[in-house]
């Protein structure tokens, strides 16, 4: 990278100015070890993290089991009520005994089956089925959200790892610059302000490293939490993240969100569910039936068979069926308004993430084509001027810091751009971040 070349050149120039003084110095500059160095660990794959999160995340698994529970409700609602059976006798108090010589004494067995009015069971099952489909979209929303959270945490972890590496490199170089400034001041070729300024900048970088390390540890703990791991589980170094390409216009993203956003799909499913509930409320005005059979054994008389037919009469329809119909109507209106509200929220979320992505995309272009090259040229120019004595050490130091700061800002925008795309994915249901084999949308929606 051109930046590293310039930094090496800067050290070479300063070293030439201080070569005589360094020969007179008693010993060389101390070697400060890299505080962030650790044993080699496997690289951290985003694809593997997403797979593990989908398999282990408690929130995703909870939503999946909730959906499976709703699926088992529909067959129950479509089934007939359980039949009732009974036994009885008339005569002695002793069970199943009859009175000798009494023709009215008997033993009996009976069975009764309630039969709802035709169409009620199908509608009840349909309502339960629509609830299960809505629960599936709740699971899908949870699944997509976890994928987006894992990606966001990974991009933050990548940026902080890059920032630590760049800052550590900056600290090491500044440490060498500080020793050069000290040697120049010691032999009368420099000023004390240069020494103090370099030492101050070195202390600020040490402070920045501490903050970055803490932030990276937090991002690592977030990743482990999403994967239902122990927060202290060590993580390897992330792979290099290359900015993806946003190939969709804002209008196309709006259209994809309207078709694929799980919260919106759930609200649409609830509208259908409440329409079925209104139809069921209308059906409840109609009576249910009952069919019964009885067999009587009479010791002194022929056995008897009896049948019973019953119909319930909805005489309290004003406080039951009518209120149930009104309840279902209000729930339908509420679900339609919830659908409209969700649509507005989704459109806002799409627009917000799209604007954030485009802003980061423009900044990436600016950093790569203008800011970093211009800062590098400014550093190179100040180095040349410093070599002939036309620029002070502080000016070279300021340009040196600017180049490395802009390099950190570049990777910050890489993470911000990828994060904005990751936040778009749950809304539009398509892969935007690139490089991953996990589509934000599940393979198949329930029938």
C-alpha positions, 0 to 999 in steps of 0.5 A: 500500500502506498501509505506504508511506502510513505511511512517507510520513506518518512522514517528513512528521511528522519533517520538520515538526519539523525544518523550521526546522533544515533551512533552516539546514543548509548544503545538503541530504541527500546522494542515495545511488544505488540499488546494485541498479538496473540497465538494464531487462531483460525480465521473467523468465517461469516458464513460459518457464524451465520450457520451456527447462529441459525442452529443455536440461537435461542430466539430463533429456536423459540420462534420455530417451536412456537410456529410448530405448536401453531401447526398442531392446532389446526387438526384439533380445530377441524375435529369433531367434539369427543363423543360421550358414553355412559352407563346407568341403571334403575332399581336397587342402589347396588351398581347395575342391579335391578329389582326382581319383579319390577318391569320398570327396572333396567340397565342401560348403555348410552352414547352421544355425539355433538355435530357442529353445523356444516362448515363450522369445523372447516372455518375453525381449522382455517382460522387456526391454519392462518394463525400458524402461517402468521407464526411462520412469518414471525419465525422468519422475521426472527431468523432474518433479524439474527442473520442481520445482527450476526453480520452487523457484529461481524462487520464491527469486529472486522473494522475494530480489528483493522483499526487496532492493526493500523493504530498499532502500526502507527504507534510503533512508527511514532515510537521510532519518530519520538526517539529520532526527535529525542536524539535530534534535540539531544545534539541540538538539531531539534527543539523540545516541542517536537519531542513533547508533541511526539510523546503526547501523540504516542500517549494518545495512540495508547489510549486509543488502542485501549478503547479499540480493544475494549470495543472489539471485545464487546463486539466479540461478546456480541457475536458469541451471545448471538451464537448462544456461546459463552461470552468469553469464547475466543474468536479468530481474526476476521476475513477481509471484507470487500465492499459489496455492490448495491445493484438495486434502485430504491424503487426496486427495494420498495417493491421487494420489501412489499413482497418479502418483508416478514412483518408485512407478510404476517400482517397480511396473513392476520387479515386473512385470518380475521376474515375467516373469523368473521365468517365463523362468527356468522356461522355461529348463529346457526345451531349445532346438533346432537345424536344419541343412542341408548340400549336398555336391558330389562329383566322381565321385558324385551330389551329396548333401543332408543335414539335422541336428536338435539339442537341447541337454540342460540337464544342469547345471540344478542350477548354471544353471537352478535358480540362475537361478530362485532369482536371479529369485525374490530379485529379485522379492522385492527389488522388492516390498520396494522398492515398499513402501519407496518407498510409505512415502517418498512418503507421508512426502514428501506429508505433509511438503510438505503440512504445510509448505504449510498452515503457510505458508498459515496464516502468510500469512493471519496476516500479511495480516490481523493482523501487518502491519495491527497493526504498521502501527497501532502505527507510526501510533500512535507517530507521533502520540505522537511528534508531541506529544512522548509517544514517543521517536524510538527507539520510532518507529524500532522500529515503522518497522523492524517494519512493513518486516520483516513485509512481507519475512516475508510475501513469504518465506512466499509463496515458502515456500508456493509452494515446498511446492506445487512439491515436492508436484507431482512426487509427485502429478502434478498442477499445484498452483502455478498460473499455469503451463501445464506439467503435472508429468506427461508427456502420455503414458506408454509402452504 
